[in-house]
Amino acid sequence: MRLMRIKVNAYEKALVFKNGQLIRVLDTGRYWISPWHKVVKFDITELFHHEIDLDLLLRCKDLEERLNVVDVSDHEIVIQYKSGNFHQVLAPGRYPFWSDGVSYTYERMNMNDIEVNQNVSRIVLHKPEVQKYVTVHVVENHEKAILYVSGEIHKELTPGLYYLWKNEKHAMVAKVDVRRQQIEISGQELLTADKAAIRMSLFASYQVVDIFKALAASKDYSRQLYITLQLGLREYVGQYTLDQLLRNKSAIAPFILKFAKAHAHELGVNLIDCGIRDIILPGDIKEIMNHVLVAEKKAQANTIMRREETASTRSLLNTAKLMEDNEMLFKLKEMEYLERFADKIGEITVNGGSRVVDELRTLISSK
């Protein structure tokens, strides 16, 4: 029976089997093989793919010496680098590579940890193949955050970029905006002490100062703050009649601020200030109040007019008394009227002697 001629090219290996058992490994070259043997070639630049159990194959010393087996545990992944650059991610399993093939380096990562080691390249962590195992969380400069692990508070996170492993511990990041924020309660239907229905709008500004209270003490701190302000507004309005409320509008905001501040502190929030945006009255009450306002203004105008008329009459009486007792003052008053009279005349031609003033007086008196 004739022997078979086998050629193993560069970058190839050949496995020789006899009766299904691996007996030797052929390197690059030419070989004569018995027809009773089976020869299988492999590309050494690729992963060693095999149908037979790897442990059985590795019983052959020739193969064991030529393979580099990378074992990845269930709680690990291995980053494979080719010529120093990212090549692929090795998930849990066994990976046999030819030792004299392509040169690889490996970086082993323990996914039992919560956070990814700071020494791992961030460029690698953003590769799509790695993103399946990692969650990325960004905490901005205006934010604070809490890291929860298995439902329990683990630690506070300062602004920065955080990479967490996806594992059975279920790590989660909850963030809070610590900038000054505004909350508005608009169009609240309220009843005064005298049963007048009004609508009011309130705004308040606040800032989160304790993120542990804000996130752990309540499910939704902003909603709780909204309800607290709403209750404070209702409590104040219900104490006063409509007239009292309108007269003391400036006292509403300080009352609500004092009322809600203690509750806000329990939520980890500092209530900075608040104010009433507007008070809206029903149409019929608004019309009545407009009539009252018009009547008040008319009465004020009449009072002012009478006061001014009285003052004017009193002034005239005083002037008349003074002129009656003082002839010089009477002469000066005549001169004042002559001046006013002269202002209305464009040109005056005077003919006469030294009694011009007496003649003008006579003229005016006759008029």
C-alpha angles and dihedrals in degrees: 000000000000123000121239121244111225126189119197111198128212112284089026136106127192128208118210117209128191118191088345094306124114109240106167147354122234121215126201111313145068122297141181110225130188114248087235090068126080119220124201121186126211134193106236092205089068136060113283103254114194139171097206121075109276094226090057092050092049090062084081105086092208091061096040090056092050099048132076106203117201112201115199117193125218092258094048145071125195124214111215118208125197116201088344095306129106111271110165148322119257111212121203109306142071122297120188115197126180108256094215093045126079114346111243134180125202139211115198119208128195110219092191086081119090099223128038113251112267090229093067113101111257089214089061092048090059093055111115091235091056096041089073088071101036137061119206122213126186120202108195126215091258093050141077124198143194123216113220120197118191089345095306129108108259104174146316118270122217122208111299146083119298130192117199129186119243103234143130092284091074103217115202134181122215116193134198129195107232096189121110107277137186131227124193131201105195134186098004112180106224137174121219124214090268091051096254111153114225137164122227136183122207131187129191136180123217143166132211110240102166114041094184091060092040094054102029104034096056139017093233115010094187091054091048090050090050091054092047092054090046092053092048091052092050093047093053097045092048092060098061140054120242093260092049091047094052092046092051102039091132091062095059098078097048090050094051092044091054092042095051101036096081092047091048091053090057087056092052091252130125110215104213105183144326139197145182112257098191145336114221119199126201115264097252094048091046091053092049092048091050090054091048091049092050091048091049092050092048090050090049090049092050091049092051092048092051091047091051093046091051091049091048093050091047089051092051091049092051091048092050092051091050093049091048091056097038121051092188091057088051090053091049091051089052089052090050092054091046089053091052089047092050091052090065095052121082098200134006125195112200121199118175146065134277094311096074092118091050091050092050089050090052090048092051092045091053091050 
